[in-house]
Amino acid sequence: MSGKFLLAGVLLAALTAPLCFVMADSLGQSHIFFVDKSFDEQGRGQVTASLKIVANNGYFYVEDSWYNNLTTEQKTAVDYDLQKLANEFDNNIYPRITAIYGSEWKPGIDNDNKITILLHDIKKGAAGYFRTQDEAPLIQAADSNEREMVFLNTNGLASNSIKSYLAHEFSHLITYNQKDRLRGVTEDVWLNEARADYTSTILGYNDIYQGSYLEQRVRNFINNSRDPMMEWLNTEGDYGALDIFTYYLVEKYGVAILAESLKTNLVGVDSLNSFLRKYGYSKTFSQIFSDWTVAIYLNDCSLGADYCFTRPELAVLKVAPFLILAPSASLTKLGLVYQEKPWAGYWYRIMGGQGKLDLKLAIEAGVALKVSFVLCSQTGACRVDALPLDVNNQAEIIFDNFSRDYASLTLIPVILWPLTPPEDFSPVHNLSINLQNFSSGDEVARVEQLQKQLNELLQKIAQVKALLENLSNQQALKITCQTSFDRSMALGDKGGNVKCLQTFLAGQGSDIYPAGLVSGFYGSLTQQAVVRFQAKYASEILTPLGLTAPTGRVGLATLAKIKSLSLLK
């Protein structure tokens, strides 16, 4: 995520690097850094950190108070993980991202070719951040670190995703240089975040889907598929729809659309439309977004390349629509009103009814609305088209015998306005859908039977979905534990390794871990469970070490026994 620098005139004033000579940082040196209070776990505005690694392209600092509280084994693990991250930054992240997106400010405000990466104790849920004020001199920003700098969460260092987080924040540093400093414009937040998150795909981190950054974003999307793309609230849910759309955009138009739109004095939608015009594409960004809302519902290449993904894992992704049962003979009219926001997908699937069906749709006049629809026959054949709107933003379709001729009609309305992001929350618009039935005869029993069957089907779908989600979570946990469950643990530890431990202990039965809590925190309940486990396998864990009583700490012998059992084999 990117930080905000709100002091007026700073961006313009920071265009020139200081003329003074700056000494390079030396290994082991300690430095006091300004940090963002809203992200820091303890609400601090400053932290002291020491330089642990001097890489070719960066200085890697770690917060002293956090590091000094680690055990010797934990420090060894942190040093190892940090060196891996530094190597990845030098050998992969820096050269590949700068080759596509361009360079950060170099040598920059600090007159040093290396950027600074500070790892400090950041709040849970935030992986890292970037602050534009660090690119300004202290005379302009009192809390400037006067460095090309990004911040990462120390608690994410052991995660395989840490390299994705570093690439993400580094891209914000590049965007600041390419847009704010060189061209005097500030990129729209949603597009800035889109480029940043796509770096994981550029770097090959998503090539293996299972357990990848992309899989995480797909889950975000499934949980909130109707998130307004340009309404940025800085939450994890914001990344779901954005990432899936960005993947679609690059799949259809290449990564050049992200790279070249970064190197213009235009921002947001205007920069993307400029790219499309330059290379002779007939569609505008608005049309592409509308096509995406159809693709994420149908995902069927037989209906056109614009209506599907080609990557296998995304080719099976389909949103669940709202279900609307058309009125029966005894219920001749049905009026519905839905609230919609701009640049978000909404899907309404109409089924059932008898005889002639009249459908009317309307929204406030002046709203830039496009309504795609998917009409499917009883044989399963579908077609995609657009519903024409009159000058009052109203539309009407009449079917002579809807239930006889068609299995379903799905309306996909998209508000494609405004082209710039809102200052805070997106405006809400009321979309009305009215259905009227003109059938003769009373077929209430048939409709009630259909309703009953549909409800039973929905219950089964919900059961299957829950089962699949449970299996997916189990598989994800298995993969995570297989790849990262490899270090000693003790009372007070927290993180993914502790979750793996707690999950394993819970699987050993109530006699070992009666609480069964999987919180990620190594508390007294977890310690007691480890004591019981060590006592149960004392001959394999304690005796070889000359111990007569359990320690409650997970060392190498305990780890070895755990890995020999259950899902950690």
RANORKA-V261304 format. One record per helix or strand. SS is the DSSP state (a for helix, b for strand). FROM is the first residue (numbers start at 0). TO is the last residue. If there is no record, write none. Layout:
BEGIN
ss->{SS:SS}
from->{FROM:FROM}
to->{TO:TO}
END
This chain:
BEGIN
ss->{b:a:b:b:b:b:a:a:b:b:b:a:b:a:a:a:a:a:a:a:a:a:a:a:b:b:b:b:b:b:b:a:b:b:a:b:b:a:b:a:a:a:b:a:a}
from->{1:9:29:39:45:57:63:71:114:121:127:131:148:153:161:188:212:237:255:267:284:300:304:311:321:332:347:356:368:381:393:401:405:427:443:488:493:495:520:523:537:542:553:555:565}
to->{1:12:33:39:53:62:67:100:119:121:129:134:152:155:182:201:222:252:261:277:297:302:306:314:325:340:351:361:376:385:398:404:414:436:483:488:493:505:520:535:540:544:553:562:567}
END
